[in-house]
């Protein structure tokens, strides 16, 4: 497991500020942010800080929330569901949802720069990068759906 660093208030405030600026949303207080050496952000309940972990063998910790990229914060599927973005959101239909969940990039005119959250109905289904008329897909291979031919 990669070494996780608990982010201090200043670092967490920077992430929260980026989320509010780009996605127009705040998240509830009560989370602690952890970051690994690859820029991946995880969240745990604030009560975790009261547990002495020195004698524990921990393989995984927290919920994968997103990754800090040069274009901003790329939210995971769960990160999108926690944040519930209000701006930079693309509403998609069933056909594009199927393509997205298969791990395919989708052709859309984003009309925005950076990362966009995808929404199908009332559900957030991920986050992709708008680039050259496409939304680049980041759904991990293990979470992709195989819908047949």
C-alpha positions as a printed NumPy array, in Angstrom:
array([[  0.   ,   0.   ,   0.   ],
       [  1.194,   3.49 ,  -0.744],
       [  1.997,   5.728,   2.171],
       [ -1.022,   7.898,   2.999],
       [ -0.648,  11.416,   4.342],
       [ -3.437,  12.994,   6.36 ],
       [ -4.028,  16.426,   4.864],
       [ -3.952,  19.349,   7.23 ],
       [ -6.72 ,  21.962,   7.304],
       [ -4.954,  24.235,   4.815],
       [ -4.518,  21.433,   2.258],
       [ -8.096,  20.21 ,   2.774],
       [ -9.389,  23.771,   2.42 ],
       [ -7.58 ,  24.058,  -0.933],
       [ -9.306,  20.899,  -2.2  ],
       [-12.688,  22.077,  -0.913],
       [-12.12 ,  25.449,  -2.586],
       [-11.326,  23.784,  -5.918],
       [-14.464,  21.649,  -5.64 ],
       [-16.617,  24.677,  -4.907],
       [-15.057,  26.759,  -7.694],
       [-15.174,  24.104, -10.423],
       [-18.232,  22.046,  -9.485],
       [-20.228,  24.641,  -7.524],
       [-20.701,  22.298,  -4.557],
       [-19.648,  21.98 ,  -0.975],
       [-19.42 ,  18.721,   0.91 ],
       [-20.476,  18.139,   4.467],
       [-17.895,  18.676,   7.163],
       [-16.947,  15.453,   8.869],
       [-14.437,  14.003,   6.424],
       [-10.691,  13.743,   6.692],
       [ -8.756,  13.752,   3.429],
       [ -5.81 ,  11.423,   2.873],
       [ -3.432,  11.64 ,  -0.07 ],
       [ -0.997,   9.071,  -1.428],
       [  2.24 ,   9.71 ,  -3.3  ],
       [  0.424,   9.433,  -6.667],
       [ -1.999,  12.273,  -5.878],
       [ -4.979,  10.024,  -5.143],
       [ -7.343,  11.424,  -2.529],
       [ -9.241,   9.219,  -0.064],
       [-11.814,  10.231,   2.535],
       [-12.523,   8.772,   5.944],
       [-14.857,   9.764,   8.741],
       [-13.363,  12.395,  11.034],
       [-13.718,   9.965,  13.984],
       [-10.917,   7.885,  12.45 ],
       [ -8.427,  10.407,  13.84 ],
       [ -9.131,   9.161,  17.371],
       [ -7.96 ,   5.608,  16.623],
       [ -4.396,   4.576,  17.434],
       [ -3.227,   2.794,  14.265],
       [  0.398,   2.124,  15.237],
       [ -0.174,  -1.564,  16.024],
       [ -2.622,  -2.201,  13.189],
       [ -1.843,  -3.656,   9.785],
       [ -3.918,  -1.614,   7.394],
       [ -4.188,  -2.668,   3.754],
       [ -6.747,  -0.102,   2.633],
       [ -8.117,   3.013,   4.188],
       [-11.027,   5.186,   3.244],
       [-13.063,   5.673,   0.13 ],
       [-11.315,   6.639,  -3.104],
       [-12.562,  10.173,  -3.719],
       [-10.547,  11.399,  -6.686],
       [ -7.154,  12.384,  -7.988],
       [ -5.354,  15.696,  -8.185],
       [ -4.445,  16.254, -11.838],
       [ -2.871,  19.216, -13.624],
       [ -6.36 ,  20.126, -14.969],
       [ -7.979,  20.048, -11.519],
       [ -9.542,  17.358,  -9.37 ],
       [-10.86 ,  14.288, -11.183],
       [-13.583,  12.806,  -9.014],
       [-14.221,   9.076,  -8.739],
       [-17.747,   7.771,  -9.232],
       [-18.245,   7.857,  -5.458],
       [-16.571,  11.272,  -5.261],
       [-19.156,  12.599,  -7.722],
       [-21.925,  11.1  ,  -5.629],
       [-20.582,  12.745,  -2.461],
       [-19.994,  16.151,  -4.071],
       [-23.184,  16.193,  -6.225],
       [-21.837,  18.886,  -8.598],
       [-24.058,  21.781,  -9.575],
       [-21.965,  23.083, -12.477],
       [-19.769,  21.478, -15.13 ],
       [-22.299,  18.641, -15.304],
       [-23.25 ,  16.789, -18.482],
       [-26.656,  15.132, -18.504],
       [-26.526,  11.982, -20.662],
       [-29.063,   9.5  , -21.985],
       [-29.109,   5.701, -21.817],
       [-27.064,   5.164, -25.007],
       [-24.182,   7.339, -23.819],
       [-24.402,   5.835, -20.332],
       [-23.908,   2.35 , -21.795],
       [-20.856,   3.518, -23.776],
       [-19.455,   5.312, -20.724],
       [-19.835,   2.304, -18.427],
       [-18.071,   0.151, -21.027],
       [-15.033,   2.428, -20.607],
       [-15.405,   4.221, -23.934],
       [-14.794,   7.906, -24.555],
       [-17.953,   9.66 , -25.685],
       [-18.407,  12.329, -28.338],
       [-20.017,  15.392, -26.8  ],
       [-19.606,  19.11 , -27.091],
       [-18.757,  19.924, -23.511],
       [-18.698,  23.704, -23.789],
       [-16.356,  23.75 , -20.789],
       [-12.734,  23.199, -19.856],
       [-11.389,  20.576, -17.512],
       [-13.302,  17.848, -15.787],
       [-17.044,  17.352, -16.103],
       [-19.321,  15.206, -13.963],
       [-21.693,  12.883, -15.818],
       [-25.256,  12.56 , -14.694],
       [-27.851,  10.049, -15.844],
       [-31.274,  10.972, -14.522],
       [-30.648,  11.838, -10.869],
       [-27.511,   9.685, -10.564],
       [-23.909,  10.799, -10.956],
       [-21.996,   8.131, -12.872],
       [-18.459,   9.488, -13.066],
       [-16.161,  12.252, -14.137],
       [-14.288,  12.73 , -17.396],
       [-12.005,  15.24 , -19.084],
       [-13.48 ,  17.416, -21.835],
       [-11.012,  17.578, -24.688],
       [-11.403,  18.149, -28.449],
       [-15.131,  17.324, -28.604],
       [-14.769,  14.168, -26.502],
       [-15.241,  13.283, -22.895],
       [-12.274,  11.112, -21.92 ],
       [-13.253,   8.12 , -19.814],
       [-11.571,   7.172, -16.534],
       [-13.798,   4.274, -15.436],
       [-11.372,   1.639, -14.06 ],
       [-11.226,  -1.655, -15.984],
       [-12.535,  -3.598, -13.015],
       [-15.703,  -1.473, -12.9  ],
       [-16.53 ,  -1.491, -16.614],
       [-19.613,  -3.261, -17.881],
       [-19.594,  -5.789, -20.69 ],
       [-22.879,  -5.293, -22.537],
       [-22.235,  -7.729, -25.388],
       [-22.352,  -7.046, -29.106]])
